[in-house]
Structures are given as structure tokens and as C-alpha cells.
Amino acid sequence: MSDRTQPGRAAAHPGNLVFAVVFLAISGLLLSMLGEQTRAVRRVALTSQPWFWPAISLGAMTGFGALHLAFVLWERHRLLDLSAEAQEAGIWLRALEYSGWFLVYAWVVPLGGYLPTTILFALLLTWRAGYRERGLYLAAGGLSVAVVVIFKGFLGVRIPGGAVYEVLPPTLRNFMIVYF
Amino acid sequence: MEMILSGAMLLMRWDVAAALAIGSVGGVIIGAIPGVGPAVAIAILLPATFALDPLVGLTALLGIYGSSMYGGAIPAILINTPGTAVNALTTYDGHPMAARGEGRRALSLAFAASFVGGIFSVICLILLAPVLAKVAPLFGSREIFLAALLGIVLVVLAHRGQILAAGMMAGLGIFLQTVGLEPVRYTRRYTFEQSWLASGFDLIVVVLGLFALSQAFLLLTERDNRPRAAPVRGGLFSGMGEIWQHRRYAAVGAGSGVGMGIIPGVGEFTAQFLSYTYAQKTSPRPETFGKGAPEGLVACESANNAVPAAAMIPLLALGIPGEVLTAMMLSVFYVHNVIPGPELFQTQMVLVMGLYLALLLLNVLVVVFLLFSTNLLLKIIRIPTRFLGMMILVLAFVGVYSLRNSLTDCAIAAAFGVFGVILKRLKLPIVPIILGMVLGGIMETRLRTAMVRVNTPLDFIDRPIAATIFVLIMLVIGAQVVAWVRGRGSRGRTETDA
């Protein structure tokens, strides 16, 4: 599978200039740190040196990145619209909100238990996504239970039991830790 | 023959048969939901198979890999939205057919063409197995290094119009796999004195971030959409007969899929492009292509479905994945202690045959399933997109967190998720990052081993296979340079004329 579903010139898309500049800056910075972040070993062939592959890859990133930036500037010199670039960068930042949701979910699971946290997460995210139909909340709850039962209960994936389960009676606690 | 029978015996086990059925049906469903795709599904399910028997886990994931493209044709034809990226070309002729009231015929033809492609490809795979068993051991470290390098070169050059961006991303992938402790002397590389970077970036975490989380973030941030597709009335068996009228296009498509699938870094897109171009050029009605030509639909569906089995050839014989799904299948094999490479055909031929037969069987299972349940799948397509984003987020958590119960892994995956959103918004390629990570690791270890016996640069290519691959690399790069110079020349002339 590849990701070439959308033909067309990527360079013309707003945001490409910001991306190309940041990518080149980071690549160049990492390349400049080659000496301090890798080690050279004496009496070892060039291709076996620990710095060899980081140098090759960062060289490729910097070289291609510089050419890509030049291409973007060349393609967009008549179209350059800094407000469109900033607007696109704003859309990228919106994805950070949901990465925050994901991290909070991952942080709460060992405390609140996989099943309760997943149900709560799915319901809250359904609400955040703007849905108000009762059917979708039921579907979200049902999906959460199904995911937990299939993955933890049936397939036995390694997800720790929640700290909250400690307050349960011993028999129920063990059951919840193992299956939910 | 004995090997084939032994392989068939493996599939008789109830747990393997169940895994095949669940994987095949699951793959079709996943393929039919736009915005999920097999890469996301395999990445999510991979940790869940850790506890399973190797053959059971491999068969389930192989089922998803081999069947998703069947399902992907349904939304491509009925709602003009490809279920998987590979089905994009299916929309060109499939949707216009549906728009003029021939949805049933288009679906039926697509399933039949996919079946032809899939079966042809697996038969080639089975027939090639004895040849591979003889040829694969001739690949030493330098040949495998050169084959991996060819894969990187091809995956970059295959991104026409985005070669520079693909080069950047391939470089990034190779860099990511170098971070952490270096494998021979255990010196630290780009760890910035951070203990969490010492073990480097896990491929599954990066894949889940770039494919699953990015897709979830994208669906959640963009406008909600509730795809609608009218139910298909009548049976879907007609295409099985009609495909005979288009046998030439189906055969060329399947052949092109096998040919392109074998070459690392090329894959479905080039296979479909070649097959579609051939069909258009040789059709008595070329003007109908893109407007609902059944030949065009047959050409692309037979080509894309022939690729998965063919792509298993370099993966199993050399341990070299040609695209993202095979890169992930490589980690599936490693996790289950099956090491793809030249020795596999000598030591585990029965397992290989079992996997081939599983691929063969899944094509039959999927077609039977689709003939009777397409309307059921149409209900699944209607999931609102933001709700789908929430579902992917819940499922992706299982994939990331169950690897090592690490919040750091979740943070890394989330960071790659945001990066993936940027790449998808800018329509920049993601695949070269993953192939860079996998092939970069192979190149590093193989070059180090190969250089022990190399005194001069010419020694590196003094064996026939190494020399052939080297010449291929040079030819591919040379052809690209010539095409670029010609392109510039013709553009310059056009501007002068204007």
C-alpha cells in the first residue's frame, strides 16, 4: 500500500513552505550534531563506524530537504500567501488537542482500569466530536465494552489492571484485573 | 507435492482455519471502511497476536493483508471514495458505472477481477517456490544490501512529482532506525542522554502513529461526513461470467500485478498504472476510460489484487519488504519467530506452503462472503467519520500500549500522529519513512557483514547477482535522469513556442 492517492503537486499546497523550512532546519541541526551525538571508533572501517548511517541519512534529509525547499519556493514564488501558510499551520495544531486526549486516556488507564476508562473516553470523545444522538452514545459504549472484552478478555493483551480495582472485594478484584 | 499436502494439513487445524476466516472477513470489512485501511488494522492487531501460535497469528494478519482490497472496491464504486488507498484508480471507471445505474455490474466485475488477480498471483507464488528455494541461498549479504538499496531507490523514484519529498522521508526513516544503541559496539546515537531514546524508535509505534493516530486525528478535526450508498439489488454472480469477455485485460492486469509486486518499492500503483494504460491503449473504445469502462475496472482490480501475494516473494525469500504492509508483515514474522530470508525456504518450506495455501483459500472465502454480504457492508460504510476517528483512537491505544505498557510509547505515537496529519494534509508521502526504517536497518547490518570480504569497491559486485542488481540500480537512476532532462527540454520548447 502506498499513499499516492491524491495526484497533484504537493508544493502548491499552503503549509508546504513552513514544513520545508522547519524540516530543513531540523535536519541541518541534527547533522551539525553528528560529532557529539555519535562516536568514531579507531581502526574500524568507514562503513562500520557508528556515525556512518546517521551521516548518510541526515545527509539525505538535508540534501533532499534543501532541494525540496528550493522547489517549493520556485513553484510558489507567485502564489506565496503567508496568511494561508499560517492558517494551515493552525489546522496542524488542532490535531494536538486529540493527541492530548489520547495521552490522558493512556495515563488514566492504569489508574481507572481499562474498561471504565475506555467507556468514559469513548463517551466523552463522542460528545467532543459534536454528536448528540443517543444511538451514537450507545454505540460508543457498546464499542468500548466489545474492544475490552475482545482484546483483554479474549486475546489477553497486556494491559494492567486499574488501581481503582483495589477497592473491590477480592474475588471480583481478581476477575476485573484479569479480564477488564 | 508432498510439501503442498503438508501445508494443506496445517490449514486443517481449527484454530488456523478460524484465524483465516476471521482475518479474511475482517480484512474485507476493514477495507470497506474508508479511512481505516489494512496498515492501521495490522498495526493495531499485531500486539494482540503475540500470545497466539505463530501460524494462527500470521494467518489472521495475512487474511487482512490479502483481502482488504476486495472490500476497498465497494466504497470506491458506490460512493466514489476508495476504501483503501490502492482502490483510488477503481473510482475512475467503477463510480461512473454506478452513477449510470450499473453498480451491481461494477461490483460484480470488480470482485471477479480481484479474484482472478489474487488466484493467479498465488499460483505463480506456488510454482515459483522451488525456484526461490534454489535462488534465495545465492543471495549473500552484499546482494541483500543491494536489493534493499534498490528498494529504497525505487520507492523514492516511484513517487512521481514528489521525488524530493520521498527522498526526505526515506532519509528520515533511515535516521529513525539509527537512533538508540548501535547494534555492534553499543555506542549511543542521537539519544541526547535520554534513557527513553536508548532503545530507539519501535517500528510498530511509529506505524501506529503515522497511520492510525494520524488518521484518527484527521477524521476528528475535519468536517463530519456520513457516507450514503444506495443498496445493491440483485445477485452479484454476473461478473463471474462477464470477466471471461475481458480475459485479456484481467490476464495482463494479473501479470502486471505479479511482476510489479515482486520488485521491492514498486507495488500496486505502478502495477495498476501499467495495466490500465495497456487496457486503454488496446481497447476498441479508449474514449470511454474514466467514464465507466468495464475494461478499465477489470484492469486495475486484477492488478492491485495480484500484488499482495507477489510482494511476499522478496519478503519471504530475502527478508526485504517492498511496501508498508509487507514491512509490517516482516515484523509480524519476527515477532512469531519466523525469520524470512534465504534459509526460510530450506528450513520451513511446509510453513511457507501453508501460508501460500492460506492466501489461495482466502480469495475463495472472500468472494463467497462478498457475493452474499455486500449490502451488509454498505451499512458499515455509513459510520460517521468523526465517530470512526474515535473508534480508531480507542483501537490504536490497544496496539501502542500493549506493546510495553509504556506511556512514552504513547507519547511517541501521538507525536508521529501529529506529524502524519501534517504529511497527509500536505499530500506528502509517508510510506518511504516506514520502508526507510526497515530497509535502513537491513542495509546497515548487511553492509557491515559484506564489507568484511571486500577489499576494493569492484569486489562488491564481482558476483553475478550483485552485479545484476547494481546495474539495475544504475539503470533505474539513469532512466529517471533521462526522463527528467527530456521533461525539462519539452517544457522549455513549449514555453518558447508559446
Interface residues (C-beta under 8 A of the other chain):
Chain A: M1 S2 D3 R4 T5 Q6 P7 G8 R9 A10 H13 G15 N16 F19 F23 S27 L30 M33 Q37 T38 R39 V41 A45 T47 S48 P50 W51 W53 P54 I56 S57 L58 G59 A60 M61 G63 F64 G65 L67 H68 F71 E88 I91 W92 R94 A95 L96 Y98 S99 W101 F102 L103 Y105 A106 W107 V109 P110 T118 F121 A122 L125 T126 A129 G130 Y131 L136 A139 A140 L143 S144 V147 F151 L155 G156 V157 R158 I159 P160
Chain B: G37 P38 A39 P47 A48 T49 F50 A51 L52 P82 T84 A85 V86 A88 A158 H159 G161 Q162 L164 A165 G167 M168 A170 G171 L172 G173 I174 F175 T178 E182 V184 R185 T187 R188 R189 Y190 T191 F192 L213 S214 A216 F217 L218 L220 T221 D224 G267 E268 F269 E323 V324 L325 P384 R386 F387 G389 M390 M391 L393 V394 L395 A396 F397 V398 V400 Y401 S402 N405 L407 C410 A411 A413 A414 A415 G417 V418 V421 I422 K424 R425 L426 K427 L428 P429 I430 V431 G436 G440 M443 E444 L447 R448 M451
